[in-house]
Amino acid sequence: MEDFIISVGKVEEWQMTNDVAALDGLFQRAKKVLVGGGIVALVREQRSGEVYRFEEFNNLEDFEIYKRNVYKYLTE
């Protein structure tokens, strides 16, 4: 199974615009990958275009902690 890549820049953008639907959809797809035995990877794109992979999740428990932290910073 191919890794599911999450761009944290996009997540941060959705946090700032309070786009809960986009975050929900992203996390739902990521959860399906984890349940199927895949890996979810967090990446950040540098200004140079280089993609830096800095964290991976291979279990639901750790991913749920990340997800809660993302929702915690939504603007009200």
JOSULJO-V366714 format. One record per residue. D_LAST is the distance of its C-alpha to the last C-alpha in Angstrom with 1 decimal. Layout:
d_last->D_LAST
d_last->D_LAST
//
This chain:
d_last->37.1
d_last->35.2
d_last->32.2
d_last->28.7
d_last->27.1
d_last->23.4
d_last->22.7
d_last->20.0
d_last->19.7
d_last->18.6
d_last->16.2
d_last->14.6
d_last->14.6
d_last->12.8
d_last->10.1
d_last->9.7
d_last->9.9
d_last->7.7
d_last->11.2
d_last->11.3
d_last->14.8
d_last->16.2
d_last->15.2
d_last->16.6
d_last->19.7
d_last->20.3
d_last->20.1
d_last->22.3
d_last->24.9
d_last->24.8
d_last->25.4
d_last->28.4
d_last->29.9
d_last->29.7
d_last->31.2
d_last->33.9
d_last->34.8
d_last->33.2
d_last->31.3
d_last->27.7
d_last->27.6
d_last->24.9
d_last->26.0
d_last->25.1
d_last->26.9
d_last->28.5
d_last->29.2
d_last->32.8
d_last->31.8
d_last->32.7
d_last->30.6
d_last->30.1
d_last->29.7
d_last->28.5
d_last->27.7
d_last->28.9
d_last->28.2
d_last->31.0
d_last->29.8
d_last->27.1
d_last->26.4
d_last->25.5
d_last->23.5
d_last->21.4
d_last->20.6
d_last->19.5
d_last->17.3
d_last->15.6
d_last->15.0
d_last->13.4
d_last->10.9
d_last->10.3
d_last->9.1
d_last->6.4
d_last->3.8
d_last->0.0
//
